[in-house]
Every structure is written in structure tokens, then in C-alpha cells.
């Protein structure tokens, strides 16, 4: 089997290892397209890299609450990057995702955006 194109519409559900409460917060993440992946690879700051991976790769969530326990509505904004406009996570949401969770999410988004083992073997 040869290499297949990236399926940009698919999402994966992710639960943070830090989430000890019920119901768990379900993070819906997707792969980064090749252009964004290349762009993020230019950043040498690992914290910025994780944050930007979340900004571009988070597609939604369930059971995410603000500091007062109120449900947070998922929201995106349009951001131009090169010749493309991307829908990215709104700043007011990025600011309230705990840093440890943001790092976890960023690592998972980058992981699913790379070739898998079977594709590497081909």
C-alpha cells in the first residue's frame, strides 16, 4: 500500500491524562495539513509550537468549562496564513486551556499528523 493523502475532515477524540473528574472533557482533534505542519516546524520555541498545534488542530470539545464551571462554547476565527484562510481556535478559548493540557493536546495533534508505522515501512 502506498502513501495516502491526509484526511483533513477526520477527528479523533482525546481525553487528557490530567482529567480526573466525571464527566471527562472530550477534546476533538484533527490532523494538520502539510502547509501548517511545515509552518509550525519553523518555530523553535516548543511551547509556541504546542500552542499553535492546538490552535490549528483542535476541532471542538465536550464538557469543557471555564473557571466558574460554566460550559464553554467552541469558537473559531479566520486567520490568514500565506495564501490560505484557516479557521483556528479563538484566542479567548486558547487562553483558558491549562498549559499542561495544551501541551498534551499539541503533542497528540503533531503525532497524528505524521506518517504512521505502516506508511513508513512502505
Buried (B, 14 or more C-beta within 10 A) or exposed (E): EEEEEBEEEEBBEBEBEEBEEEEEBBBBBBBBBEEBBEBBEEBEEEEEBBBBBBBBBBBBBEBBEEEEEEEBEBEBEEEEEEEEEBEBBBEEBBEEBEEEBBBBBBBBBBEBBEEEEEEEEE
